[in-house]
């Protein structure tokens, strides 16, 4: 009886992933727009000296009318030689570059975005991070959906650049988050977006003031904006699968730990049940999944679970492979096998760690107990 219940839950999970895979395949595409709109790219940065050169090279290769694109770099109290790097590009750069620096007492990614939006001369805003690389048609792809008047926010595809086996594991762990976010948008209940590839209307941002009650939360610039727009424009969010931004993976397990703890704390800080309940549901599923395996081994009834376990593994593999294919990345069976062994334990661990202690981000320490509205 107990294993039958476990099997049913795992079966539902596997079938849900197969449905999500079908939805991913059929995501609508808006590739062309009647006109190229004026666009501002806002990139906050702090101590990104090692990434700025590649970032600026990538931005310089973008294909968009020169007079309709501006790039706003917002310095969040960097302590490295960023200024020298940016100045070395300015004289021959094909697009207008504006460098802003946050004043003393004002800091954080959200404040950097607010400053960039205030400086922008465009209605369409793109945001990304300093460790990202862009395809040449990125701006064209991301601004195209705004041809539809009710579209207020466009979320784009993001993938980790895989440089070794460890980064392939990180890559395969990350892409389902993008996939779930895309599917939730398509189903009309957006739950997540990624600030490394995001576009929105300036007028909407200024009207909603999305960070007013959560400015103390260091991350979550993407999620809190998504929530605000979702509340006012339920059908105004679009996922642009064709626009793929490549970002650097964590350097090692220590960096991965800090990043995921920050993300988990961000989800804990959200005040929306529509975002909190799915996260709680996923955590509960993985707890049940591990319990089911342990119980089946103790009772020697593991053969009963085998069919649904295979369904789970296959459905996860299909979902991940489809997302990787859209990002022009290969599916790595070795990395996938490692994920199968450890992923559920990882979900449980970080779900708990989100409630305790501190984490580091950009050489700053934060407390996981900071909440939206405080």
TAURHU-V309555 format. One record per helix or strand of 2 or more residues. SS is the DSSP state (helix for helix, strand for strand). FROM is the first residue (numbers start at 1). TO is the last residue. If there is no record, write none. Layout:
SS&FROM&TO + SS&FROM&TO
This chain:
helix&2&25 + strand&39&45 + helix&49&60 + helix&66&68 + strand&69&75 + helix&82&90 + strand&96&101 + helix&109&119 + strand&124&129 + strand&132&134 + helix&138&147 + strand&153&161 + helix&165&186 + strand&198&201 + helix&202&208 + helix&221&232 + strand&237&248 + helix&253&269 + helix&273&298 + helix&302&326 + helix&333&353 + strand&358&361 + strand&364&367
